[in-house]
Amino acid sequence: MSGTTSNGNGKDRHRADLERASGGPRGVISDSLAKPLARRFYKGASVSDVAPFQILLDGRAIKTPKKRALAVPTKALAEAIAEEWQAQQEFVDPSRMPLTRFANTAIDAVSETEDAVAADIVAYAGSDLVCYRAETPEALVALQSRDWNPVVAWADATLGAKFRVVPGIVHVQQPPAALAAVAEALTPHDAFRLTGLHVLTTLMGSALLALALARGALTSDAAWGAAHVDEDYEISLWGEDAEAAARRRGRRAEFDAAWRWLELLS
């Protein structure tokens, strides 16, 4: 794996190659706020006074697409969601409301499939980005070692998960004990926390990076940078493609929203 093509999508290709080799993971959390609402129909957004904290429009509780109460565990998160609704102008734009989308997903989808969502995160760990290394060039090898070795060591020391690190992209079976340790780190299952962790995992292609970030072992910038070592190396050689850069900005915005979601849950 040389990482020397010029389109800025090395990490995406790397993940796709691993998934083809390993047969998974396949599951994704769907966005349950797929259809944008029409014109803004309310004057003000607020939150209820007691947990679980409901988001209110003109004093009336919002419902999710499945007609469930839009209620979250912490007041800080509820207030942030209410701020999204308050910030809407003439039209309500779901693309500018990531916390609302995550809440709908947690309540309507993940709450019904917590075990499956947790299993999908574990599946990512089974072919985790940080465990598959370039053999050449030396500069890329050094960059991966610099950013990924501490994450693998953290998983061993903190989670008790000893992962195999191998050259190339040919899938290797990780020790069952390592995957069991990751599964244990996700318990007890909580739909809201799993939603944020799954978004981070899929965006970075790494359950270990997502867990290290969630546990405070990495900053958000360090985690994002570690997830893009290959891509950034390619950019340093060939420059940045405008379309790839736009896609990356979109992923970074979603990543930042997912990290904020987890912070507001704590």
N, C-alpha and C positions, 0 to 999 in steps of 0.2 A: 504494500500500500504506500505509494509514493506521495499522494496528495499534490500532484503537480499539474492538474488541469486548470482551466482558466475561467470557469463560469461561476465560481463563488459558492458552489453547492456541495462542497466536499462532505460536510457533516450529513446532509440529507442522503447523499449517495451511500455514505458509509452505513447509515442506519438501514437503508433499503437493502443493501447487500447482506447485512447481518440478519435481517428479518427473513429474506429469501433463504438464507442458509439454515436458519434455525426453525423456520416454520412459524414464527410468531415474534412478538405479540400482535394480535389482530384487533382486539377490542378498543373502542374509543368512546369517550363520553360525548354524546350528541348535544348540541346547543338547543335547549328547549325553548328559547325565545327566538325562533327562526323568522317569524313574520313581524315586521315593524308595525307598531301602532300608528294610527293616523294622527290627526291634529291633537295638540295638547288640549285636554278637556278639564283640567283642574287648575286651581289657583295656587295651592300650597301643598308641600309634602312635609310630613312629620313622622314621629315614631311613638309607639305606645310606651307607657311608663313601667310595665312589668315584663319580665321574661316569660316565654320567648318574645322578643321585641318585634312587633308588627310594624310594617311601613304603611303609613296612612296618607291618603290623598283627600284633602278637604275633610279630614277627620274620619274617612272611611277606609277600612282595611283593603289593601290590594290583594288580588288573587293571582296565583300562578296560572300558567296555561292549563293545568289540570284542575283548576278551581280550588286549589288549596291555599291556605293562608300564607302570604309571603312574610314569614317570621323567621328570625335568626337568633342565635344564642347570645350574642353580646350587643350591648347598646351602641358601642363604637362602630360595629359593622352596620347596624341598622341605620345609624345616623349618616354613615357614608353612602349607603344605598339611597336614603332620602335625599341627600345632596345631589345624586345623579338625576333623580326625578325633578328636583327643583331647578336644576341647571338647563333642562330642556327648554327649547324656545317654541316656535309655532308648531313644530312637529316633534314627536317623541322618537328619537333615533336610537334603537337598541345597540347599534355599533359603538355608541358613545356611553354605554351603560354596562361595562363588563361585570361589575359587582352584582348588578341585578341579574344578568345572564347566569352567573355562577350560582346565585341563590336559587333561581328557578331550576337549574340543573340539579343542584343538591337535593332540593325538596321533591321534585317530580321524577327524577331519574335515579340518582345515586342512592337515595334512601331505599329504593326497591331492589338495588343490585349491589349492595355494599361489598359482599364477598367477591363478586365478579370483578368489580373495579379494583379491589385490593389485589386480586390474583393477576390482573393485567399489569399493575405496577411491579409485582414480583417477576412477571414474565420479562419486563424490560430489564430487570436486574440480571436475568438469565443470559442476556446478550448485551450487557451494559457497555455503552460507548467507551468508558474509561478502561475497560479490560482488553481492548483490541488495539494493538500498537503498530505504528509504521516501523518498517525495517530500514528504510531510507526515505529521504536524505537525513543526514545527521542533525541538521538544524531542527527539522520537524520532530525527530525522535527526542531531542533534548526538550523541546517545548512541551510535548506530551508528558514526558517524565516529570517536568517541573510542575505542571498543573494537575496531573492525574494521580501521580504516586501518593501525594498526601491524602487524597480522597480514599484510595484503596486502603491505605494504612489506617485512616480514621474508621472505616467500616470494620476493619479487623479489631481495632482497639475498643471501639465504642459499642458496636452492634454484636461483636463476636462473629462477624461474617468474614471468613477468609476466602477471598475470590482469586481465581486463577487469572493471571495476566499473560496474554499470548501475543506473538507477532502475527500480523496479517488479519484477515477478516473471516477465515474459516471458523465456523461456529464450534465452540467447545462446550461440553457440559460442565456447568459450574457445580461445585459440591452441594448436595442436597442440604447440608447443614447451613451453608451460606445463604441459600434461598429461604430456608426456614427462619433464619435470623432476620432477614428483611421482612418476611411475613409477620413475624412477631413485633417488629418495630412499627407496624401499621395498626396494631391493636391497642386498645379496643377500637373496633371500626366505628367511625363517625362520618356521616355523609358529608358534612361541611368540610372537615379536614381532608377527607379523601378526594373531594372535588379539587381542592387547591393543589394537593400533591400530584394528582393525575395530570392536571394541566401542566405543571412544572416538568413532570417526567417526560411527557410527550414532546414538549417544546425543546427540551434539552437532549432527548434521547438517552437519558440516564436516570435511573431510580436512585443511584448512589449520590449523584449531585443534588437531586431534589431533597433527599433525606438529610444530607449534610447541610444544605441551606436551611431547611426547616428546623434542624437541631442547633443552629447557630455556629456551626463549624466553618461556614463560608459566608461572606457577604454576598449580596445579590449580584454585584458587579463581578466578583470573583467567580461565582457559579456560572454566570452567563459567559464570561470569558473562557472558562474551562470547557464549556460546551461547544465553543467555536474555535478551538485551537486550529483544527485542520482548515477551516474556512478562512480564518485570518491569515494563516500561512500562505494559502493560495492567493489571497488578495495582495499580500506583500510581494508576491512574484509577478502577478499578472494585472494587478489593478482591480478595481471594484466595478462590477456590472450594475448598471442603474436599476434594472428590474429586480435583480437579486437583492440589492440594497434596500429597495422599497419593501420587498417581502420580509427582509430581516427587521426593518423598523416596525412592521406590523407585528411580527412575532415578539419583539422586545416589549412592545406596548402590552401585549397579552401576558407576557411573563411578569412584567412589573405589576399588573393588576392582580395576577394570581398570588404573587408574593405579598402584596398589600392585603389581599383577602386573608391569607394565613396570619399575618400580623394582627389584623383586626379581630381575629378569632381568639387570640391569646389574652 
